[in-house]
Amino acid sequence: MATKVAFEFDPFELVGRDKSEATREQRREILDQVADYVLESVLSDVGDSRSPVTGKPFKKLDSDYAKKKKADGGTPVANLLMDGDLLDSLLVKKKGEKLILTVSEDQMGKADGHNNHSGDSPLPKRQFIPEEDQTFRPSIRSGIEAIIDDVLGG
């Protein structure tokens, strides 16, 4: 069984904000907006061959794999898009007043291969889901805080 690759977070805690600033309705709105924003941000960063965790560019593809990817109709860049099924399975789910960034169960092996949460992957690390002791790159956190500010009216 593949290692579960998921990042559970509270948007308020992630950006150092007090959840009690918001009503229950505002917290629900914030969760909805942050879920959409995080999914969009992760997909955008990965499409740009950059980690939404570290902000650093992904290691380039080795030449043989780049040739294979190009021959199969893809682009020869490290954007995790060979067949599209991994990124298509990316989702942000609500769990109470927290969010979970993960992939569908059938893509956990691929996700662990690139994120290496298990520590067992021989693949180059192309991390798109933070580990428990990590977070998102600063501009994603700033975007989350902007959503909170916007919903709270200030």
C-alpha positions as a printed NumPy array, in Angstrom:
array([[  0.   ,   0.   ,   0.   ],
       [  1.319,   3.417,  -0.945],
       [  2.116,   6.017,   1.661],
       [ -0.76 ,   8.477,   2.105],
       [  0.357,  11.768,   0.629],
       [ -1.705,  14.561,   2.142],
       [ -1.307,  17.902,   3.852],
       [ -3.945,  18.878,   6.408],
       [ -4.037,  22.508,   7.453],
       [ -6.111,  25.199,   9.078],
       [ -5.87 ,  28.344,   6.921],
       [ -6.002,  30.598,   9.985],
       [ -3.2  ,  28.731,  11.796],
       [ -1.154,  28.541,   8.602],
       [ -0.939,  32.33 ,   8.407],
       [ -0.903,  33.02 ,  12.164],
       [ -4.411,  34.426,  12.407],
       [ -6.971,  34.041,  15.186],
       [ -9.94 ,  32.02 ,  13.979],
       [-12.217,  33.745,  16.489],
       [-12.045,  36.898,  14.29 ],
       [-14.514,  35.184,  11.936],
       [-18.091,  34.071,  12.297],
       [-18.959,  30.466,  11.451],
       [-20.348,  31.637,   8.104],
       [-17.161,  33.606,   7.343],
       [-15.002,  30.591,   8.269],
       [-16.973,  28.423,   5.823],
       [-16.558,  31.039,   3.086],
       [-12.83 ,  31.267,   3.827],
       [-12.461,  27.477,   3.643],
       [-14.248,  27.391,   0.279],
       [-12.165,  30.202,  -1.186],
       [ -8.858,  28.919,   0.22 ],
       [ -9.573,  25.412,  -1.106],
       [-10.056,  26.794,  -4.623],
       [ -7.051,  29.116,  -4.299],
       [ -4.691,  26.392,  -3.041],
       [ -5.711,  23.983,  -5.793],
       [ -5.251,  26.669,  -8.444],
       [ -1.904,  27.777,  -6.964],
       [ -0.495,  24.256,  -6.761],
       [ -1.533,  23.461, -10.328],
       [ -0.092,  26.769, -11.565],
       [  3.233,  26.251,  -9.791],
       [  3.573,  22.671, -11.013],
       [  2.72 ,  23.816, -14.548],
       [  5.584,  26.294, -14.218],
       [  7.913,  23.472, -13.023],
       [  8.131,  25.002,  -9.545],
       [  7.421,  23.586,  -6.107],
       [  4.497,  25.208,  -4.283],
       [  6.258,  24.091,  -1.101],
       [  9.759,  25.5  ,  -1.569],
       [  9.163,  27.895,  -4.458],
       [ 12.255,  26.45 ,  -6.169],
       [ 12.272,  25.115,  -9.726],
       [ 11.9  ,  21.365, -10.135],
       [ 15.002,  19.457, -11.149],
       [ 15.088,  19.093, -14.932],
       [ 14.062,  15.798, -16.512],
       [ 16.878,  13.448, -17.448],
       [ 17.466,  13.487, -21.199],
       [ 16.07 ,   9.989, -21.875],
       [ 12.804,  10.703, -20.055],
       [ 12.515,  14.14 , -21.688],
       [ 12.815,  12.465, -25.119],
       [ 10.202,   9.852, -24.211],
       [  7.823,  12.486, -22.88 ],
       [  8.227,  14.582, -26.036],
       [  7.76 ,  11.531, -28.283],
       [  4.515,  10.761, -26.414],
       [  3.228,  14.261, -27.219],
       [  4.167,  15.98 , -23.962],
       [  6.506,  18.822, -23.234],
       [ 10.016,  17.874, -22.119],
       [  9.793,  19.786, -18.822],
       [  9.314,  18.644, -15.233],
       [  5.659,  19.574, -14.793],
       [  4.279,  16.2  , -13.613],
       [  2.167,  15.943, -16.763],
       [  2.915,  12.698, -18.514],
       [ -0.602,  11.308, -18.748],
       [ -2.348,  14.028, -16.746],
       [ -3.935,  11.585, -14.331],
       [ -1.859,  12.604, -11.309],
       [ -2.692,  16.3  , -11.438],
       [ -6.278,  15.574, -12.499],
       [ -6.657,  13.667,  -9.233],
       [ -5.367,  16.55 ,  -7.08 ],
       [ -8.02 ,  17.819,  -4.684],
       [ -8.545,  19.969,  -1.622],
       [-11.141,  18.486,   0.731],
       [-12.801,  20.006,   3.777],
       [-12.429,  18.214,   7.089],
       [-14.269,  20.165,   9.759],
       [-12.611,  23.586,   9.833],
       [ -9.474,  22.327,   8.112],
       [ -8.494,  21.539,   4.55 ],
       [ -6.612,  18.545,   3.156],
       [ -4.538,  18.79 ,  -0.029],
       [ -4.162,  15.293,  -1.462],
       [ -4.676,  13.1  ,  -4.524],
       [ -7.112,  10.279,  -5.207],
       [ -6.2  ,   6.888,  -3.734],
       [ -5.267,   5.431,  -7.129],
       [ -2.595,   8.138,  -7.577],
       [ -0.956,   7.857,  -4.123],
       [  1.973,   5.846,  -5.483],
       [  2.807,   8.484,  -8.087],
       [  2.296,  11.277,  -5.573],
       [  4.661,   9.617,  -3.115],
       [  7.137,   9.011,  -5.905],
       [  7.41 ,  12.75 ,  -6.519],
       [  6.849,  14.069,  -2.975],
       [  8.707,  11.198,  -1.27 ],
       [  6.753,  11.404,   1.983],
       [  7.667,   7.737,   2.56 ],
       [ 11.398,   8.366,   2.117],
       [ 11.559,   5.367,  -0.232],
       [ 11.327,   6.964,  -3.675],
       [ 14.296,   6.882,  -6.047],
       [ 12.704,   9.624,  -8.195],
       [ 13.958,  13.208,  -8.138],
       [ 11.935,  15.119,  -5.57 ],
       [  9.322,  17.33 ,  -7.22 ],
       [  7.316,  18.222,  -4.18 ],
       [  3.842,  19.631,  -4.679],
       [  2.248,  18.568,  -1.367],
       [  3.894,  19.725,   1.883],
       [  4.84 ,  17.226,   4.557],
       [  3.407,  17.592,   8.05 ],
       [  6.239,  19.853,   9.238],
       [  6.199,  22.03 ,   6.103],
       [  3.929,  24.634,   4.556],
       [  3.37 ,  26.43 ,   1.26 ],
       [  5.778,  28.948,  -0.241],
       [  5.395,  32.534,   1.096],
       [  3.317,  33.984,  -1.742],
       [  0.724,  31.205,  -1.42 ],
       [  0.496,  31.9  ,   2.313],
       [  0.104,  35.618,   1.514],
       [ -2.738,  34.77 ,  -0.847],
       [ -4.452,  32.777,   1.881],
       [ -4.109,  35.701,   4.258],
       [ -5.527,  38.056,   1.613],
       [ -8.582,  35.812,   1.298],
       [ -9.09 ,  35.92 ,   5.063],
       [ -8.747,  39.71 ,   5.054],
       [-11.151,  40.059,   2.15 ],
       [-13.846,  37.871,   3.714],
       [-13.456,  39.656,   7.061],
       [-13.82 ,  42.983,   5.295],
       [-10.493,  44.463,   6.001]])
